[in-house]
Amino acid sequence: MAEPVTRVTLLEQSLAEQITAAVQVRRITMQPNVVGGRHHHNGPVFGAIEAGSAVFQVDGGPETLLRAGDVFYEPAGVLIDRFDATSEGVTFLGYFLSGADESPTLTPGPPTA
């Protein structure tokens, strides 16, 4: 007989010295072939793909194809090279962490020192 509840850790990410005062959850839908463009965030972002797929790349690292059920992490202040919808489009939940009196922001291009 199957266990009544199972738990599987999909992602574990430490957040060095991150003070989180708020979390904003957004459902974001990108139409087929939409290119998200290089960008960065002022706080860490966690996400889960609900439907479709996207090509994901962080700071020159390997490109990853994210599909429904996959999770991802975008560190604060780090260049996100790609978050591009494939030909099927993508819908995902984004969990945006922010500090006190901050709003989550997406800024085009690389972070400046």
N, CA, C and O atoms as CSV, one atom per row, in Angstrom:
chain,resi,resn,atom,element,x,y,z
A,1,MET,N,N,0.841,-1.184,0.000
A,1,MET,CA,C,0.000,0.000,0.000
A,1,MET,C,C,0.890,1.253,0.000
A,1,MET,O,O,1.903,1.297,0.699
A,2,ALA,N,N,0.519,2.239,-0.762
A,2,ALA,CA,C,1.288,3.483,-0.852
A,2,ALA,C,C,1.179,4.268,0.444
A,2,ALA,O,O,0.176,4.210,1.157
A,3,GLU,N,N,2.250,5.003,0.721
A,3,GLU,CA,C,2.238,5.884,1.893
A,3,GLU,C,C,1.162,6.948,1.701
A,3,GLU,O,O,0.966,7.412,0.578
A,4,PRO,N,N,0.451,7.353,2.769
A,4,PRO,CA,C,-0.597,8.356,2.620
A,4,PRO,C,C,-0.062,9.744,2.256
A,4,PRO,O,O,-0.763,10.537,1.626
A,5,VAL,N,N,1.175,10.033,2.651
A,5,VAL,CA,C,1.806,11.312,2.333
A,5,VAL,C,C,3.267,11.037,1.993
A,5,VAL,O,O,3.963,10.340,2.730
A,6,THR,N,N,3.720,11.584,0.880
A,6,THR,CA,C,5.140,11.502,0.553
A,6,THR,C,C,5.674,12.912,0.385
A,6,THR,O,O,4.952,13.816,-0.036
A,7,ARG,N,N,6.931,13.092,0.715
A,7,ARG,CA,C,7.577,14.397,0.602
A,7,ARG,C,C,8.887,14.232,-0.156
A,7,ARG,O,O,9.707,13.379,0.184
A,8,VAL,N,N,9.077,15.051,-1.182
A,8,VAL,CA,C,10.293,15.012,-1.979
A,8,VAL,C,C,10.838,16.437,-2.052
A,8,VAL,O,O,10.128,17.352,-2.469
A,9,THR,N,N,12.070,16.623,-1.657
A,9,THR,CA,C,12.708,17.935,-1.758
A,9,THR,C,C,13.161,18.136,-3.204
A,9,THR,O,O,13.966,17.363,-3.723
A,10,LEU,N,N,12.642,19.174,-3.843
A,10,LEU,CA,C,12.994,19.471,-5.225
A,10,LEU,C,C,14.116,20.483,-5.335
A,10,LEU,O,O,14.866,20.474,-6.311
A,11,LEU,N,N,14.241,21.353,-4.351
A,11,LEU,CA,C,15.258,22.392,-4.377
A,11,LEU,C,C,15.535,22.820,-2.952
A,11,LEU,O,O,14.612,23.065,-2.176
A,12,GLU,N,N,16.799,22.907,-2.613
A,12,GLU,CA,C,17.192,23.454,-1.313
A,12,GLU,C,C,18.249,24.500,-1.581
A,12,GLU,O,O,19.288,24.198,-2.168
A,13,GLN,N,N,17.998,25.729,-1.158
A,13,GLN,CA,C,18.888,26.841,-1.468
A,13,GLN,C,C,19.109,27.677,-0.223
A,13,GLN,O,O,18.148,28.195,0.345
A,14,SER,N,N,20.352,27.821,0.215
A,14,SER,CA,C,20.625,28.707,1.350
A,14,SER,C,C,20.654,30.145,0.849
A,14,SER,O,O,21.026,30.413,-0.294
A,15,LEU,N,N,20.258,31.056,1.717
A,15,LEU,CA,C,20.201,32.478,1.385
A,15,LEU,C,C,21.047,33.223,2.410
A,15,LEU,O,O,20.549,33.653,3.450
A,16,ALA,N,N,22.318,33.367,2.106
A,16,ALA,CA,C,23.250,34.002,3.030
A,16,ALA,C,C,22.795,35.413,3.372
A,16,ALA,O,O,22.671,36.275,2.502
A,17,GLU,N,N,22.555,35.624,4.638
A,17,GLU,CA,C,22.221,36.946,5.177
A,17,GLU,C,C,21.021,37.603,4.512
A,17,GLU,O,O,20.925,38.830,4.503
A,18,GLN,N,N,20.117,36.828,3.963
A,18,GLN,CA,C,18.902,37.365,3.358
A,18,GLN,C,C,17.852,37.568,4.437
A,18,GLN,O,O,17.441,36.611,5.093
A,19,ILE,N,N,17.419,38.798,4.625
A,19,ILE,CA,C,16.322,39.082,5.541
A,19,ILE,C,C,15.066,39.217,4.701
A,19,ILE,O,O,14.934,40.137,3.894
A,20,THR,N,N,14.151,38.290,4.904
A,20,THR,CA,C,12.926,38.282,4.110
A,20,THR,C,C,11.776,38.804,4.955
A,20,THR,O,O,11.418,38.218,5.976
A,21,ALA,N,N,11.209,39.910,4.513
A,21,ALA,CA,C,10.070,40.495,5.213
A,21,ALA,C,C,8.767,40.203,4.485
A,21,ALA,O,O,7.686,40.314,5.064
A,22,ALA,N,N,8.874,39.824,3.195
A,22,ALA,CA,C,7.670,39.570,2.407
A,22,ALA,C,C,7.986,38.612,1.265
A,22,ALA,O,O,9.117,38.541,0.784
A,23,VAL,N,N,6.967,37.884,0.846
A,23,VAL,CA,C,7.044,37.026,-0.333
A,23,VAL,C,C,5.834,37.343,-1.199
A,23,VAL,O,O,4.698,37.351,-0.725
A,24,GLN,N,N,6.092,37.600,-2.460
A,24,GLN,CA,C,5.011,37.845,-3.410
A,24,GLN,C,C,4.997,36.682,-4.395
A,24,GLN,O,O,6.025,36.354,-4.988
A,25,VAL,N,N,3.839,36.062,-4.569
A,25,VAL,CA,C,3.697,34.941,-5.497
A,25,VAL,C,C,2.942,35.437,-6.721
A,25,VAL,O,O,1.858,36.010,-6.609
A,26,ARG,N,N,3.532,35.207,-7.894
A,26,ARG,CA,C,2.921,35.645,-9.145
A,26,ARG,C,C,2.769,34.460,-10.086
A,26,ARG,O,O,3.663,33.618,-10.164
A,27,ARG,N,N,1.666,34.380,-10.791
A,27,ARG,CA,C,1.512,33.430,-11.902
A,27,ARG,C,C,1.821,34.230,-13.165
A,27,ARG,O,O,1.158,35.223,-13.461
A,28,ILE,N,N,2.823,33.789,-13.894
A,28,ILE,CA,C,3.293,34.514,-15.070
A,28,ILE,C,C,3.154,33.607,-16.287
A,28,ILE,O,O,3.588,32.456,-16.272
A,29,THR,N,N,2.541,34.144,-17.340
A,29,THR,CA,C,2.382,33.402,-18.587
A,29,THR,C,C,3.109,34.143,-19.697
A,29,THR,O,O,2.893,35.335,-19.914
A,30,MET,N,N,3.972,33.420,-20.397
A,30,MET,CA,C,4.684,33.960,-21.549
A,30,MET,C,C,4.190,33.212,-22.782
A,30,MET,O,O,4.174,31.982,-22.802
A,31,GLN,N,N,3.797,33.941,-23.784
A,31,GLN,CA,C,3.307,33.348,-25.022
A,31,GLN,C,C,4.455,32.624,-25.734
A,31,GLN,O,O,5.622,32.857,-25.417
A,32,PRO,N,N,4.131,31.750,-26.692
A,32,PRO,CA,C,5.176,31.016,-27.404
A,32,PRO,C,C,6.259,31.931,-27.972
A,32,PRO,O,O,5.983,32.986,-28.542
A,33,ASN,N,N,7.504,31.482,-27.794
A,33,ASN,CA,C,8.697,32.120,-28.357
A,33,ASN,C,C,9.004,33.506,-27.814
A,33,ASN,O,O,9.788,34.235,-28.421
A,34,VAL,N,N,8.411,33.894,-26.689
A,34,VAL,CA,C,8.748,35.181,-26.082
A,34,VAL,C,C,10.112,35.057,-25.399
A,34,VAL,O,O,10.351,34.132,-24.622
A,35,VAL,N,N,10.995,36.003,-25.703
A,35,VAL,CA,C,12.325,36.044,-25.104
A,35,VAL,C,C,12.265,36.975,-23.898
A,35,VAL,O,O,11.935,38.154,-24.028
A,36,GLY,N,N,12.584,36.441,-22.734
A,36,GLY,CA,C,12.512,37.230,-21.502
A,36,GLY,C,C,13.551,38.332,-21.432
A,36,GLY,O,O,13.339,39.346,-20.767
A,37,GLY,N,N,14.668,38.145,-22.109
A,37,GLY,CA,C,15.727,39.150,-22.097
A,37,GLY,C,C,16.604,39.049,-20.864
A,37,GLY,O,O,16.161,38.605,-19.804
A,38,ARG,N,N,17.836,39.460,-21.012
A,38,ARG,CA,C,18.782,39.451,-19.885
A,38,ARG,C,C,18.279,40.410,-18.816
A,38,ARG,O,O,17.854,41.525,-19.119
A,39,HIS,N,N,18.329,39.966,-17.560
A,39,HIS,CA,C,17.801,40.783,-16.472
A,39,HIS,C,C,18.365,40.319,-15.136
A,39,HIS,O,O,19.052,39.301,-15.055
A,40,HIS,N,N,18.064,41.079,-14.094
A,40,HIS,CA,C,18.389,40.678,-12.733
A,40,HIS,C,C,17.293,41.186,-11.798
A,40,HIS,O,O,16.508,42.064,-12.154
A,41,HIS,N,N,17.260,40.612,-10.591
A,41,HIS,CA,C,16.246,40.956,-9.596
A,41,HIS,C,C,16.908,41.534,-8.351
A,41,HIS,O,O,18.077,41.264,-8.078
A,42,ASN,N,N,16.159,42.326,-7.603
A,42,ASN,CA,C,16.686,42.907,-6.369
A,42,ASN,C,C,16.589,41.944,-5.188
A,42,ASN,O,O,17.154,42.218,-4.130
A,43,GLY,N,N,15.900,40.846,-5.344
A,43,GLY,CA,C,15.802,39.816,-4.312
A,43,GLY,C,C,15.773,38.454,-4.970
A,43,GLY,O,O,15.570,38.362,-6.181
A,44,PRO,N,N,15.969,37.402,-4.208
A,44,PRO,CA,C,15.933,36.066,-4.800
A,44,PRO,C,C,14.541,35.706,-5.300
A,44,PRO,O,O,13.530,36.142,-4.749
A,45,VAL,N,N,14.513,34.902,-6.355
A,45,VAL,CA,C,13.256,34.442,-6.944
A,45,VAL,C,C,13.314,32.915,-7.058
A,45,VAL,O,O,14.283,32.349,-7.565
A,46,PHE,N,N,12.269,32.277,-6.582
A,46,PHE,CA,C,12.099,30.836,-6.744
A,46,PHE,C,C,10.897,30.632,-7.647
A,46,PHE,O,O,9.995,31.469,-7.666
A,47,GLY,N,N,10.866,29.545,-8.389
A,47,GLY,CA,C,9.733,29.332,-9.269
A,47,GLY,C,C,9.487,27.879,-9.566
A,47,GLY,O,O,10.333,27.017,-9.327
A,48,ALA,N,N,8.301,27.624,-10.097
A,48,ALA,CA,C,7.884,26.287,-10.518
A,48,ALA,C,C,7.100,26.401,-11.811
A,48,ALA,O,O,6.162,27.192,-11.914
A,49,ILE,N,N,7.488,25.613,-12.786
A,49,ILE,CA,C,6.808,25.618,-14.082
A,49,ILE,C,C,5.490,24.862,-13.945
A,49,ILE,O,O,5.468,23.711,-13.508
A,50,GLU,N,N,4.399,25.514,-14.322
A,50,GLU,CA,C,3.079,24.872,-14.287
A,50,GLU,C,C,2.743,24.188,-15.610
A,50,GLU,O,O,2.238,23.065,-15.625
A,51,ALA,N,N,3.024,24.869,-16.713
A,51,ALA,CA,C,2.687,24.342,-18.036
A,51,ALA,C,C,3.671,24.888,-19.051
A,51,ALA,O,O,4.228,25.970,-18.871
A,52,GLY,N,N,3.883,24.130,-20.122
A,52,GLY,CA,C,4.786,24.573,-21.172
A,52,GLY,C,C,6.236,24.368,-20.780
A,52,GLY,O,O,6.558,23.506,-19.962
A,53,SER,N,N,7.117,25.181,-21.382
A,53,SER,CA,C,8.545,25.035,-21.100
A,53,SER,C,C,9.279,26.336,-21.405
A,53,SER,O,O,8.789,27.200,-22.133
A,54,ALA,N,N,10.477,26.444,-20.819
A,54,ALA,CA,C,11.311,27.628,-21.001
A,54,ALA,C,C,12.775,27.225,-20.985
A,54,ALA,O,O,13.161,26.260,-20.326
A,55,VAL,N,N,13.588,27.982,-21.725
A,55,VAL,CA,C,15.035,27.824,-21.683
A,55,VAL,C,C,15.548,28.794,-20.617
A,55,VAL,O,O,15.235,29.985,-20.641
A,56,PHE,N,N,16.336,28.265,-19.687
A,56,PHE,CA,C,16.774,29.011,-18.504
A,56,PHE,C,C,18.292,28.976,-18.432
A,56,PHE,O,O,18.906,27.923,-18.606
A,57,GLN,N,N,18.907,30.154,-18.171
A,57,GLN,CA,C,20.361,30.233,-18.034
A,57,GLN,C,C,20.703,31.343,-17.055
A,57,GLN,O,O,20.181,32.454,-17.152
A,58,VAL,N,N,21.586,31.033,-16.107
A,58,VAL,CA,C,22.008,31.994,-15.086
A,58,VAL,C,C,23.497,32.279,-15.225
A,58,VAL,O,O,24.316,31.362,-15.172
A,59,ASP,N,N,23.845,33.544,-15.403
A,59,ASP,CA,C,25.213,34.047,-15.322
A,59,ASP,C,C,26.232,33.214,-16.100
A,59,ASP,O,O,27.270,32.834,-15.559
A,60,GLY,N,N,25.937,32.935,-17.355
A,60,GLY,CA,C,26.881,32.223,-18.213
A,60,GLY,C,C,26.947,30.725,-17.981
A,60,GLY,O,O,27.746,30.035,-18.615
A,61,GLY,N,N,26.123,30.215,-17.085
A,61,GLY,CA,C,26.102,28.778,-16.812
A,61,GLY,C,C,25.421,28.016,-17.928
A,61,GLY,O,O,25.089,28.588,-18.966
A,62,PRO,N,N,25.211,26.727,-17.718
A,62,PRO,CA,C,24.576,25.916,-18.763
A,62,PRO,C,C,23.117,26.296,-18.978
A,62,PRO,O,O,22.426,26.702,-18.044
A,63,GLU,N,N,22.662,26.162,-20.209
A,63,GLU,CA,C,21.241,26.347,-20.508
A,63,GLU,C,C,20.490,25.098,-20.062
A,63,GLU,O,O,20.954,23.973,-20.247
A,64,THR,N,N,19.319,25.321,-19.470
A,64,THR,CA,C,18.484,24.226,-18.993
A,64,THR,C,C,17.097,24.385,-19.583
A,64,THR,O,O,16.572,25.496,-19.649
A,65,LEU,N,N,16.505,23.290,-20.011
A,65,LEU,CA,C,15.123,23.313,-20.472
A,65,LEU,C,C,14.240,22.961,-19.287
A,65,LEU,O,O,14.294,21.844,-18.771
A,66,LEU,N,N,13.429,23.915,-18.859
A,66,LEU,CA,C,12.501,23.710,-17.743
A,66,LEU,C,C,11.150,23.300,-18.301
A,66,LEU,O,O,10.636,23.922,-19.230
A,67,ARG,N,N,10.577,22.243,-17.724
A,67,ARG,CA,C,9.269,21.736,-18.153
A,67,ARG,C,C,8.318,21.715,-16.958
A,67,ARG,O,O,8.739,21.931,-15.822
A,68,ALA,N,N,7.057,21.458,-17.211
A,68,ALA,CA,C,6.047,21.410,-16.153
A,68,ALA,C,C,6.540,20.520,-15.009
A,68,ALA,O,O,6.975,19.388,-15.219
A,69,GLY,N,N,6.460,21.063,-13.802
A,69,GLY,CA,C,6.905,20.347,-12.609
A,69,GLY,C,C,8.314,20.690,-12.180
A,69,GLY,O,O,8.684,20.415,-11.039
A,70,ASP,N,N,9.127,21.289,-13.066
A,70,ASP,CA,C,10.488,21.681,-12.703
A,70,ASP,C,C,10.483,22.949,-11.861
A,70,ASP,O,O,9.585,23.782,-11.979
A,71,VAL,N,N,11.492,23.087,-11.014
A,71,VAL,CA,C,11.646,24.278,-10.182
A,71,VAL,C,C,12.942,24.989,-10.568
A,71,VAL,O,O,13.839,24.390,-11.161
A,72,PHE,N,N,13.027,26.267,-10.226
A,72,PHE,CA,C,14.226,27.035,-10.541
A,72,PHE,C,C,14.474,28.089,-9.473
A,72,PHE,O,O,13.599,28.403,-8.666
A,73,TYR,N,N,15.703,28.635,-9.488
A,73,TYR,CA,C,16.126,29.666,-8.541
A,73,TYR,C,C,16.904,30.723,-9.300
A,73,TYR,O,O,17.809,30.410,-10.073
A,74,GLU,N,N,16.539,31.992,-9.070
A,74,GLU,CA,C,17.260,33.129,-9.629
A,74,GLU,C,C,17.817,33.934,-8.460
A,74,GLU,O,O,17.052,34.570,-7.736
A,75,PRO,N,N,19.134,33.918,-8.261
A,75,PRO,CA,C,19.718,34.658,-7.141
A,75,PRO,C,C,19.544,36.170,-7.302
A,75,PRO,O,O,19.449,36.679,-8.418
A,76,ALA,N,N,19.504,36.862,-6.195
A,76,ALA,CA,C,19.425,38.329,-6.214
A,76,ALA,C,C,20.702,38.910,-6.802
A,76,ALA,O,O,21.802,38.435,-6.519
A,77,GLY,N,N,20.543,39.950,-7.629
A,77,GLY,CA,C,21.694,40.683,-8.138
A,77,GLY,C,C,22.605,39.899,-9.057
A,77,GLY,O,O,23.772,40.256,-9.211
A,78,VAL,N,N,22.105,38.839,-9.672
A,78,VAL,CA,C,22.893,38.010,-10.586
A,78,VAL,C,C,22.200,38.025,-11.952
A,78,VAL,O,O,20.973,37.991,-12.040
A,79,LEU,N,N,22.999,38.075,-12.999
A,79,LEU,CA,C,22.453,38.141,-14.351
A,79,LEU,C,C,21.718,36.850,-14.710
A,79,LEU,O,O,22.270,35.756,-14.593
A,80,ILE,N,N,20.487,36.991,-15.140
A,80,ILE,CA,C,19.718,35.891,-15.717
A,80,ILE,C,C,19.834,36.078,-17.226
A,80,ILE,O,O,19.217,36.975,-17.800
A,81,ASP,N,N,20.628,35.225,-17.859
A,81,ASP,CA,C,20.883,35.350,-19.296
A,81,ASP,C,C,19.646,35.014,-20.122
A,81,ASP,O,O,19.343,35.679,-21.113
A,82,ARG,N,N,18.931,33.959,-19.690
A,82,ARG,CA,C,17.770,33.522,-20.471
A,82,ARG,C,C,16.668,33.020,-19.557
A,82,ARG,O,O,16.914,32.263,-18.618
A,83,PHE,N,N,15.483,33.441,-19.839
A,83,PHE,CA,C,14.253,32.806,-19.381
A,83,PHE,C,C,13.294,33.009,-20.539
A,83,PHE,O,O,12.481,33.933,-20.547
A,84,ASP,N,N,13.412,32.116,-21.523
A,84,ASP,CA,C,12.744,32.280,-22.806
A,84,ASP,C,C,11.713,31.175,-23.007
A,84,ASP,O,O,12.019,29.992,-22.862
A,85,ALA,N,N,10.498,31.572,-23.341
A,85,ALA,CA,C,9.457,30.594,-23.637
A,85,ALA,C,C,9.816,29.831,-24.905
A,85,ALA,O,O,10.362,30.396,-25.852
A,86,THR,N,N,9.503,28.547,-24.907
A,86,THR,CA,C,9.703,27.742,-26.105
A,86,THR,C,C,8.490,27.925,-27.020
A,86,THR,O,O,7.644,28.784,-26.770
A,87,SER,N,N,8.409,27.129,-28.061
A,87,SER,CA,C,7.303,27.241,-29.019
A,87,SER,C,C,5.957,26.882,-28.403
A,87,SER,O,O,4.922,27.166,-29.004
A,88,GLU,N,N,5.938,26.266,-27.223
A,88,GLU,CA,C,4.670,25.957,-26.560
A,88,GLU,C,C,4.270,27.008,-25.525
A,88,GLU,O,O,3.200,26.904,-24.925
A,89,GLY,N,N,5.118,28.020,-25.308
A,89,GLY,CA,C,4.845,29.005,-24.273
A,89,GLY,C,C,5.120,28.418,-22.899
A,89,GLY,O,O,5.487,27.249,-22.780
A,90,VAL,N,N,4.944,29.232,-21.857
A,90,VAL,CA,C,5.199,28.750,-20.496
A,90,VAL,C,C,4.346,29.527,-19.500
A,90,VAL,O,O,4.137,30.731,-19.649
A,91,THR,N,N,3.860,28.824,-18.489
A,91,THR,CA,C,3.205,29.438,-17.337
A,91,THR,C,C,3.934,28.928,-16.107
A,91,THR,O,O,4.159,27.727,-15.954
A,92,PHE,N,N,4.301,29.861,-15.228
A,92,PHE,CA,C,5.031,29.463,-14.029
A,92,PHE,C,C,4.591,30.297,-12.835
A,92,PHE,O,O,4.052,31.394,-12.984
A,93,LEU,N,N,4.830,29.757,-11.657
A,93,LEU,CA,C,4.654,30.500,-10.419
A,93,LEU,C,C,6.013,31.036,-10.013
A,93,LEU,O,O,6.984,30.283,-9.945
A,94,GLY,N,N,6.092,32.334,-9.741
A,94,GLY,CA,C,7.318,32.962,-9.253
A,94,GLY,C,C,7.113,33.431,-7.830
A,94,GLY,O,O,6.128,34.104,-7.527
A,95,TYR,N,N,8.040,33.078,-6.958
A,95,TYR,CA,C,8.003,33.470,-5.548
A,95,TYR,C,C,9.116,34.490,-5.336
A,95,TYR,O,O,10.295,34.138,-5.319
A,96,PHE,N,N,8.733,35.756,-5.176
A,96,PHE,CA,C,9.661,36.873,-5.103
A,96,PHE,C,C,9.851,37.283,-3.647
A,96,PHE,O,O,8.914,37.768,-3.012
A,97,LEU,N,N,11.059,37.091,-3.115
A,97,LEU,CA,C,11.363,37.453,-1.736
A,97,LEU,C,C,11.857,38.889,-1.691
A,97,LEU,O,O,12.610,39.319,-2.565
A,98,SER,N,N,11.439,39.626,-0.682
A,98,SER,CA,C,11.906,41.004,-0.544
A,98,SER,C,C,12.074,41.362,0.921
A,98,SER,O,O,11.477,40.746,1.804
A,99,GLY,N,N,12.899,42.372,1.158
A,99,GLY,CA,C,13.136,42.865,2.502
A,99,GLY,C,C,12.068,43.870,2.903
A,99,GLY,O,O,11.146,44.161,2.141
A,100,ALA,N,N,12.210,44.391,4.109
A,100,ALA,CA,C,11.264,45.386,4.620
A,100,ALA,C,C,11.245,46.609,3.704
A,100,ALA,O,O,12.292,47.083,3.264
A,101,ASP,N,N,10.059,47.107,3.425
A,101,ASP,CA,C,9.869,48.309,2.609
A,101,ASP,C,C,10.466,48.194,1.209
A,101,ASP,O,O,10.859,49.204,0.624
A,102,GLU,N,N,10.540,46.982,0.665
A,102,GLU,CA,C,11.003,46.762,-0.706
A,102,GLU,C,C,9.887,46.119,-1.513
A,102,GLU,O,O,9.046,45.395,-0.980
A,103,SER,N,N,9.899,46.396,-2.794
A,103,SER,CA,C,9.020,45.705,-3.733
A,103,SER,C,C,9.903,44.911,-4.673
A,103,SER,O,O,10.984,45.374,-5.036
A,104,PRO,N,N,9.468,43.725,-5.078
A,104,PRO,CA,C,10.264,42.962,-6.029
A,104,PRO,C,C,10.393,43.710,-7.355
A,104,PRO,O,O,9.413,44.246,-7.873
A,105,THR,N,N,11.611,43.741,-7.897
A,105,THR,CA,C,11.817,44.406,-9.187
A,105,THR,C,C,12.617,43.525,-10.119
A,105,THR,O,O,13.455,42.734,-9.686
A,106,LEU,N,N,12.351,43.672,-11.393
A,106,LEU,CA,C,13.110,43.068,-12.471
A,106,LEU,C,C,13.729,44.221,-13.236
A,106,LEU,O,O,13.025,45.121,-13.693
A,107,THR,N,N,15.063,44.194,-13.377
A,107,THR,CA,C,15.766,45.250,-14.065
A,107,THR,C,C,16.444,44.643,-15.298
A,107,THR,O,O,17.187,43.669,-15.172
A,108,PRO,N,N,16.197,45.211,-16.496
A,108,PRO,CA,C,16.856,44.696,-17.698
A,108,PRO,C,C,18.369,44.830,-17.597
A,108,PRO,O,O,18.881,45.780,-17.004
A,109,GLY,N,N,19.080,43.867,-18.185
A,109,GLY,CA,C,20.523,43.916,-18.255
A,109,GLY,C,C,21.200,43.403,-17.012
A,109,GLY,O,O,20.544,43.009,-16.048
A,110,PRO,N,N,22.546,43.410,-17.039
A,110,PRO,CA,C,23.317,42.924,-15.907
A,110,PRO,C,C,23.290,43.909,-14.737
A,110,PRO,O,O,23.056,45.102,-14.931
A,111,PRO,N,N,23.529,43.411,-13.529
A,111,PRO,CA,C,23.610,44.326,-12.384
A,111,PRO,C,C,24.861,45.190,-12.494
A,111,PRO,O,O,25.859,44.783,-13.089
A,112,THR,N,N,24.798,46.363,-11.927
A,112,THR,CA,C,25.967,47.252,-11.892
A,112,THR,C,C,26.543,47.229,-10.486
A,112,THR,O,O,25.814,47.117,-9.500
A,113,ALA,N,N,27.838,47.335,-10.415
A,113,ALA,CA,C,28.520,47.260,-9.100
A,113,ALA,C,C,28.373,48.540,-8.317
A,113,ALA,O,O,28.881,48.644,-7.201
